[in-house]
C-alpha cells in the first residue's frame, strides 16, 4: 500500500450519524452504586434503547450444547480455592466448552 490515493472525500455524508449502544448501555466497572447496569445484559440493552440508541451491539457465543448466549469474551475465568493450601487459583475455560446450565450456574463477580 503506497497511500498515493485517498478516499477521504469519497463518501457523501448526507444523513445523520447513528447512535449505537456498544454492548447496550452498561459498564463492566461500577462508577457509582446507582449505575450498576452491567454490559451485555437485557437491562443494558433496554436502557440503551430507552435513551435513544438507534441500534445496540452485543456479542453472541454458542455454548457446548449449541445454544446462543450473550457473552463478550471467548473464555470464562473461574476462581476456585485449593483444598490443602486454601489458596485461590484461576482456571480459564472456553465458553464453547460449557453447557448453558454450567454458564447459568456461575456467579458473576466484579
C-alpha positions as CSV (number, residue, x, y, z in Angstrom):
1,X,0.0,0.0,0.0
2,X,1.5,3.2,-1.1
3,X,-1.3,5.5,0.2
4,X,-1.0,7.5,-3.1
5,X,-4.7,7.7,-3.4
6,X,-7.1,8.8,-0.6
7,X,-10.8,8.1,-0.5
8,X,-11.3,10.6,2.4
9,X,-13.9,12.5,0.5
10,X,-15.4,9.6,-1.4
11,X,-18.4,9.1,0.8
12,X,-21.2,11.7,0.8
13,X,-22.4,12.4,4.3
14,X,-26.0,13.4,3.7
15,X,-27.5,11.7,6.7
16,X,-27.1,12.0,10.4
17,X,-24.9,9.6,12.3
18,X,-26.5,6.6,14.1
19,X,-26.3,6.3,17.8
20,X,-25.3,2.7,18.5
21,X,-25.2,1.3,22.1
22,X,-21.9,-0.8,22.4
23,X,-22.9,-3.8,24.4
24,X,-26.1,-1.9,25.4
25,X,-25.6,0.9,27.8
26,X,-23.8,-0.8,30.6
27,X,-20.4,-0.8,32.0
28,X,-18.1,-3.6,33.3
29,X,-17.0,-1.3,36.1
30,X,-19.1,0.4,38.7
31,X,-18.7,4.2,38.8
32,X,-21.5,4.7,41.3
33,X,-23.6,2.3,43.2
34,X,-26.7,3.6,41.4
35,X,-25.1,3.0,38.0
36,X,-24.7,-0.8,38.4
37,X,-26.0,-1.8,34.9
38,X,-23.7,-4.5,33.5
39,X,-22.9,-4.5,29.8
40,X,-24.3,-7.3,27.7
41,X,-27.4,-7.7,29.9
42,X,-31.0,-7.3,29.0
43,X,-31.2,-4.3,31.3
44,X,-28.2,-2.7,29.5
45,X,-29.8,-3.3,26.0
46,X,-33.2,-1.9,27.2
47,X,-31.5,1.1,28.8
48,X,-29.7,2.0,25.6
49,X,-33.0,1.8,23.7
50,X,-34.8,4.0,26.2
51,X,-32.0,6.6,26.0
52,X,-32.4,6.9,22.2
53,X,-30.0,4.4,20.7
54,X,-30.8,3.5,17.1
55,X,-29.2,0.1,17.4
56,X,-27.5,-2.0,20.1
57,X,-24.4,-4.1,19.5
58,X,-23.7,-7.2,21.6
59,X,-21.7,-10.4,21.4
60,X,-23.2,-13.9,20.9
61,X,-21.4,-17.1,21.5
62,X,-22.5,-20.7,21.3
63,X,-22.5,-22.9,24.4
64,X,-21.4,-26.6,24.3
65,X,-25.0,-27.6,23.7
66,X,-25.1,-25.1,20.7
67,X,-27.4,-22.6,22.5
68,X,-26.7,-18.9,21.7
69,X,-25.6,-16.9,24.7
70,X,-24.7,-13.2,25.1
71,X,-21.2,-13.2,26.4
72,X,-18.3,-10.9,25.5
73,X,-15.2,-13.0,25.8
74,X,-14.2,-16.3,24.3
75,X,-13.3,-17.6,27.8
76,X,-14.7,-17.7,31.3
77,X,-12.3,-17.2,34.2
78,X,-13.3,-19.5,37.1
79,X,-11.7,-18.9,40.5
80,X,-11.5,-21.8,42.9
81,X,-9.9,-22.5,46.3
82,X,-7.3,-25.2,46.5
83,X,-8.1,-27.9,49.1
84,X,-4.9,-28.2,51.0
85,X,-3.4,-24.7,50.9
86,X,-6.6,-22.6,51.0
87,X,-5.2,-20.6,48.0
88,X,-7.3,-19.1,45.2
89,X,-6.4,-20.2,41.7
90,X,-7.8,-19.1,38.3
91,X,-8.9,-21.6,35.7
92,X,-9.7,-20.4,32.2
93,X,-12.2,-22.4,30.1
94,X,-13.8,-21.6,26.7
95,X,-17.5,-20.6,26.6
96,X,-17.9,-23.2,23.8
97,X,-16.9,-26.0,26.3
98,X,-19.6,-25.1,28.9
99,X,-23.2,-26.0,28.6
100,X,-26.0,-23.5,29.1
101,X,-26.7,-25.0,32.6
102,X,-23.0,-24.6,33.5
103,X,-23.0,-21.0,32.4
104,X,-26.2,-20.2,34.2
105,X,-24.9,-21.7,37.5
106,X,-21.9,-19.4,37.6
107,X,-21.9,-16.4,39.9
108,X,-20.5,-13.1,38.4
109,X,-18.0,-11.2,40.5
110,X,-16.9,-7.6,39.7
